[in-house]
Amino acid sequence: MHQHYHSRQRMSSHYRSETSPLKAIGYKVGANSISERGRRVRLKRIYSEILLDPQSMQPAAEFTDLDPDYLLDWGEPSSPERLQKIANFLAIQARTFKLRGRTMAEAAKHYEADLEWLKEEFFDSSCHKFPWPDMRV
């Protein structure tokens, strides 16, 4: 694991980006969703690609609009921290859209389906020591 991901002092610990790395690469759910395959390709990319250069602490090309400290929170590529961040992001989005009612039901279903797929594809409870997000509202 790169030391830089954990040793850098965060300038804005309460900062929350309006755009996630997923949105930055075109992940979209709901009525105007991209295809299921397209969403999963993007989930794989976010899980496995560099979001932030660990040496320069600069965002990778597609993520230059995102705060470096926010990207730092996403952890290293293919790490348990990255998987947990993606899973928690999808779960929070799913719960939020469920609470909005019928008009957002399709978006919530997409997030839930993608979360389940992410678990089947990458989660291994023997080496990932975090609880998988609960989908109950």
Beta strands, then each sheet from edge to edge (+ up, - down):
end
